[in-house]
Amino acid sequence: VVDRPTRQRARRRRLEKWGVRCTVVDKSVPVVKIEGLVNASVCDEIIEAMGSQVKRSRVIEKGKSAVAQGRTSSNAWMYPSGHPAVLELYKKVMYVTGVAAPHFEAIQVLRYEVGERYGRHSDGEFRQATLMVYLNDVQAGGDTEWEYAPQHPRLYPRKGDAVMWFHCFSNGKINRASEHASNAVINGTKWGGTFFVYKKRRGLIKANEFPDLDRELV
């Protein structure tokens, strides 16, 4: 059995080989900027596959799905089966997070047109972390902002880059500094792909879909 520090070093070397660079931009959450995670062709493939399927995003209010004024984007869910390039992206995400496939669900593909946004919110106590991939460049606006984080980071979309942040303290309580907003697009269209990492196994993404994944590193 490979110990945790050894796994972390091995994953770091694997990511460096791929040209992926991780930088902590706020330690209190923490918020991690990830450069070069996704190839441009994979970004384009996701947008092309899901572009016609996105519908107005909804929120859960009092246990029910509802349209909200604070969330005006459109979204759809993309499973990796049948998309070899997306399977490769999942593998990269697993190496970044150190979390195995059963703790993930489908990618939430998001589209924001001019003026659309998602106000400050938390991704919930049942999720351990969120990793969001920026699928295209945006001419103006569309940044992700952590207003309550001490460093007040604001990251602007850059095609192929990603950002990861954590939601809870070690005792399981939500860290208010993790509350974030997707600010309004001013010019252009913003596309993103969100990976939610759950504390408990979800079983929606099967481990056997990744036969060549190095199990000792994840």
RACORVEN-V14482 format. One record per pair of residues at least 12 apart in sequence whose ideal C-beta (glycine too) atoms are under 10 Angstrom apart, sorted by the first residue. I is the first residue (numbers start at 1). GAP is how many residues later the second one is. Records with the same first field share a line. If there is no record, write none. Layout:
I = GAP / GAP
//
This chain:
1 = 215
2 = 212 / 213 / 214 / 215
4 = 94
6 = 210 / 211
7 = 88 / 91 / 207 / 209 / 210 / 211
8 = 90 / 209
9 = 208
10 = 85 / 204 / 206 / 207
11 = 83 / 84 / 85 / 86 / 87 / 203 / 206 / 207
12 = 83 / 84
13 = 204
14 = 77 / 78 / 81 / 82 / 200 / 203
15 = 19 / 21 / 22 / 77 / 80 / 81
18 = 18 / 19 / 21 / 74 / 77
19 = 16 / 17 / 18 / 20
20 = 14 / 15 / 16 / 17 / 18 / 72 / 75 / 76 / 140 / 141 / 142
21 = 12 / 13 / 14 / 15 / 16 / 140
22 = 12 / 13 / 14 / 15 / 74 / 140 / 142
23 = 12
24 = 127 / 129 / 140
25 = 121 / 124 / 126 / 128 / 129 / 130 / 138 / 140
26 = 120 / 123 / 124 / 125 / 126 / 127 / 139 / 151 / 152
27 = 122 / 123 / 124
28 = 118 / 120 / 121 / 122 / 123 / 147 / 149 / 150
29 = 100 / 117 / 119 / 120 / 121 / 122 / 124 / 135 / 136 / 137 / 138 / 146 / 147 / 148 / 149 / 150 / 151
30 = 99 / 119 / 121 / 123 / 134 / 135 / 136 / 145 / 147 / 148
31 = 113 / 115 / 118 / 120 / 122 / 124 / 132 / 133 / 134 / 135 / 146 / 147 / 149
32 = 64 / 65 / 97 / 99 / 130 / 131 / 132 / 133 / 134
33 = 120 / 122 / 125 / 128 / 129 / 130 / 131
34 = 58 / 59 / 62 / 97 / 98 / 99 / 100 / 126 / 127 / 128 / 129 / 130
35 = 123 / 125 / 126 / 127
36 = 122 / 124 / 125 / 126
37 = 52 / 55 / 56 / 58 / 59 / 94 / 96 / 97 / 123 / 124 / 125 / 126 / 127
38 = 47 / 48 / 50 / 51 / 54 / 55 / 95 / 96 / 97 / 121 / 122 / 123 / 124 / 155
39 = 46 / 49 / 50 / 53 / 120 / 121
40 = 95 / 96 / 119 / 120
41 = 44 / 119
42 = 41 / 42 / 43 / 44 / 46 / 47 / 50 / 91 / 93 / 118 / 151
43 = 42 / 46 / 90 / 91 / 92 / 93 / 94 / 116 / 117 / 148 / 149 / 150
44 = 41 / 91 / 92 / 115 / 147
45 = 38 / 39 / 40 / 41 / 44 / 90
46 = 32 / 37 / 39 / 40 / 43 / 61 / 63 / 87 / 89 / 90 / 145 / 146 / 147
47 = 62 / 64 / 88 / 89 / 142 / 144 / 146
49 = 27 / 29 / 33 / 34 / 36 / 37 / 60
50 = 25 / 26 / 27 / 28 / 57 / 59 / 60 / 61 / 85 / 141 / 143
51 = 23 / 25 / 58 / 60 / 140
52 = 24
53 = 21 / 22 / 23 / 24 / 25 / 56
54 = 19 / 20 / 21 / 22 / 23 / 55 / 56 / 57 / 137
55 = 19 / 20 / 21 / 56
56 = 12 / 15 / 16 / 17 / 18 / 19 / 60
57 = 14 / 15 / 16 / 17 / 18 / 19 / 51 / 53 / 54 / 55 / 59 / 61
58 = 13 / 17
59 = 12 / 59 / 62
60 = 64
68 = 50 / 51 / 53
69 = 50
70 = 47 / 48 / 49 / 50 / 51 / 111
71 = 45 / 46 / 47 / 48 / 50 / 111
72 = 40 / 41 / 43 / 44 / 45 / 46 / 47 / 110 / 112
73 = 37 / 38 / 39 / 40 / 43 / 44 / 45 / 109 / 112 / 117 / 119
74 = 35 / 36 / 37 / 38 / 39 / 42
75 = 33 / 34 / 35 / 36 / 37 / 43 / 117 / 119
76 = 30 / 31 / 32 / 33 / 34 / 35
77 = 28 / 29 / 30 / 31 / 32 / 117 / 127
78 = 28 / 29 / 30 / 31 / 115
79 = 26 / 27 / 28 / 125 / 126 / 130
80 = 21 / 24 / 26 / 27 / 125 / 126 / 129 / 130
81 = 25 / 124 / 125 / 128
83 = 24
86 = 20 / 21 / 107
87 = 118 / 122 / 123 / 125 / 126
88 = 122
89 = 18 / 44 / 73 / 104 / 106
90 = 14 / 17 / 105 / 115 / 119 / 120 / 123
91 = 118 / 119 / 121 / 122 / 123 / 127
92 = 39 / 41 / 70
93 = 14 / 38 / 40 / 69 / 71 / 100 / 102 / 104
94 = 101 / 103 / 111 / 113 / 116 / 119 / 120 / 123 / 124
95 = 118 / 119 / 122 / 123
96 = 33 / 35 / 66 / 68 / 99
97 = 31 / 32 / 34 / 67 / 98 / 100 / 121
98 = 99 / 119 / 120
99 = 29 / 30 / 32 / 96 / 98 / 99 / 100 / 119
100 = 101 / 105 / 107 / 110 / 113 / 115 / 118
101 = 100 / 101 / 102 / 103 / 104 / 105 / 106 / 107 / 108 / 109 / 112 / 117
102 = 96 / 98 / 99 / 100 / 101 / 102 / 103 / 104 / 105
103 = 24 / 25 / 26 / 93 / 94 / 95 / 96 / 97 / 98 / 99 / 100 / 101 / 102
104 = 27 / 91 / 92 / 93 / 94 / 97 / 98 / 99 / 100 / 101
105 = 22 / 89 / 90 / 91 / 92 / 93 / 97 / 98 / 99 / 100
106 = 88 / 89 / 90 / 96 / 98 / 99
107 = 24 / 25 / 26 / 85 / 86 / 87 / 88 / 89 / 98
108 = 22 / 24 / 84 / 85 / 86 / 87 / 88
109 = 24 / 26 / 82 / 83 / 84 / 85
110 = 22 / 23 / 25 / 72 / 80 / 81 / 82 / 83 / 84
111 = 24 / 25 / 74 / 78 / 79 / 80 / 81
112 = 26 / 29 / 30 / 45 / 70 / 71 / 72 / 73 / 76 / 77 / 78 / 79 / 80
113 = 71 / 72 / 75 / 76 / 77
114 = 25 / 26 / 27 / 28 / 70 / 71 / 72 / 73 / 74 / 75 / 76
115 = 26 / 69 / 70 / 71
116 = 25 / 26 / 66 / 67 / 68 / 69 / 73 / 74
117 = 24 / 25 / 64 / 65 / 66 / 67 / 68 / 73
118 = 26 / 62 / 63 / 64 / 65 / 66
119 = 60 / 61 / 62 / 63 / 64 / 65
120 = 25 / 26 / 27 / 28 / 59 / 60 / 61 / 62 / 63
121 = 57 / 58 / 59 / 60 / 61
122 = 45 / 46 / 52 / 53 / 54 / 56 / 57 / 58
123 = 42 / 43 / 44 / 45 / 51 / 55 / 56 / 57 / 71 / 73 / 74
124 = 43 / 44 / 50 / 72 / 74
125 = 42 / 43 / 47 / 48 / 49 / 74
126 = 41 / 42 / 46 / 70 / 72 / 73 / 74 / 76
127 = 39 / 40 / 41 / 47 / 69 / 70 / 71 / 72
128 = 38 / 39 / 40 / 44 / 68 / 69 / 70 / 71 / 72
129 = 35 / 36 / 37 / 38 / 39 / 49 / 66 / 67 / 68 / 69 / 70
130 = 33 / 34 / 35 / 36 / 37 / 48 / 50 / 64 / 65 / 66 / 67
131 = 31 / 32 / 33 / 34 / 62 / 63 / 64 / 65 / 66
132 = 12 / 23 / 25 / 29 / 30 / 31 / 32 / 33 / 48 / 50 / 60 / 61 / 62 / 63 / 64
133 = 24 / 26 / 27 / 28 / 29 / 30 / 31 / 58 / 59 / 60 / 61 / 62
134 = 21 / 22 / 23 / 24 / 25 / 26 / 27 / 28 / 29 / 56 / 57 / 58 / 59
135 = 22 / 24 / 25 / 26 / 27 / 55 / 56 / 57 / 58
136 = 21 / 22 / 23 / 24 / 52 / 53 / 54 / 55 / 56
137 = 19 / 20 / 21 / 22 / 23 / 24 / 51 / 53 / 54
138 = 18 / 19 / 20 / 21 / 47 / 48 / 49 / 50 / 51 / 52 / 53 / 54
139 = 18 / 46 / 47 / 48 / 49 / 50 / 51
140 = 16 / 44 / 45 / 46 / 47 / 48
141 = 15 / 16 / 41 / 42 / 43 / 44 / 45 / 46 / 47 / 49
142 = 14 / 15 / 40 / 41 / 42 / 43 / 44 / 45 / 46 / 47 / 48 / 49 / 50
143 = 12 / 13 / 14 / 38 / 39 / 40 / 41 / 42 / 43 / 47
144 = 12 / 13 / 19 / 21 / 36 / 37 / 38 / 39 / 46 / 48
145 = 34 / 35 / 36 / 37 / 38
146 = 17 / 19 / 31 / 32 / 33 / 34 / 35
147 = 29 / 30 / 32 / 33 / 34
148 = 27 / 28 / 29 / 30 / 31 / 32
149 = 16 / 26 / 27 / 28 / 29 / 30 / 31
150 = 27
151 = 26
152 = 25
153 = 12 / 27
154 = 26 / 27 / 29
155 = 25
156 = 27 / 34
157 = 25 / 28 / 31 / 33 / 34 / 35
159 = 32
162 = 30 / 31 / 32 / 33
163 = 17 / 29
164 = 31 / 33
165 = 12 / 13 / 15
166 = 12 / 31
167 = 12 / 13 / 29 / 30 / 32
168 = 31
172 = 27
//
